[in-house]
Amino acid sequence: MKFRKLAVLFAACGALAACGGGGGSLPTGNDPGAPTTNPDGSVDLPGNPVDPNTGGGTKPDPQAEMTTLWPLTTGSTWTYRITDDVEGVFNKVVTVQGPETVPGTAMTAVKVHSKQDRTQTGTVYEENSWQLELTTGVVVRLREEDILDGVASKATTWSPAMMKSLAATPTSVPWEHQDKVRELITYSAGGTEGKDPTYVWKVLEKDVTVTTPAGTFTNAIKVQRDKLNKSGEVKEEKQRRYWLVPGVGKVREEGERTEELVSYDVKKP
């Protein structure tokens, strides 16, 4: 792939600080990070994976109703309306592209692609994410790639793979899970950056009613994700809340911006 001049790539990396995926400026060299992939090509997982070819969960009866909170079936799509204080109002389209080898590893995971047409700045932001459901009902991400106006900006990996969402409703609520990982950001313009983030996930409620442009759902679970600082305190500005619906997925998100489900087409396994 041919890349633009380095100046453009440096600007792209900086612009992605508002993407919600971390990053910011290029690394200073104080913490270049360490590899997150093992010498044999594997990536550590915080549990046992579900076969990615099933599209999430064990292989169900084709006639049965889907109950997963995070469908990973090939061909599934979701369109969200995003309201952002900086970028304005725009749409995001998420598509499950299916199982494939995670770049730089010997692992197979489900590739999920998203595309945002940001109206105020006139930019197109894309993200590739490789995800796996675990038998614990947690969904993790092994790798994410950020692309700005068709130009690769950075790739982020984790050890162990970092929690992305939930596929199954916990048996009891409230439920809490702490996610502490080692993060490595590799910039396309050159350089790496290491981080050690800690997140706390909580399921606050079940059977919540939530209304979106795609309709009203009465069986959502309400999930909260907090990012902790070095002292173990919650960074209020980084808090996010998600509403997940069985057989549908994420229908609403609040935090640094608001996402509302406009339409969806979830394929059965």
Secondary structure, DSSP 4 states (H G I P E B T S, - for coil): -----HHHHHHHHHHGGGGTS---SPP-SS------S-TTS----SSPBPPGGGTSSS---TTSPP--SS---TT-EEEEEEEETTTEEEEEEEEEEEEEEPTTSS-EEEEEEEEEEETTTTEEEEEEEEEEEBTTSEEEEEEEEEEETTEEEEEEEEEEEEEEEESS--SSSSEEEEEE-EEEEEETTS-EEEE--EEEEEEEEEEEEEEETTEEEEEEEEEEEEEB-TTS-B-GGG-EEEEEETTTEEEEEESSSEEEEEEEEPPP-
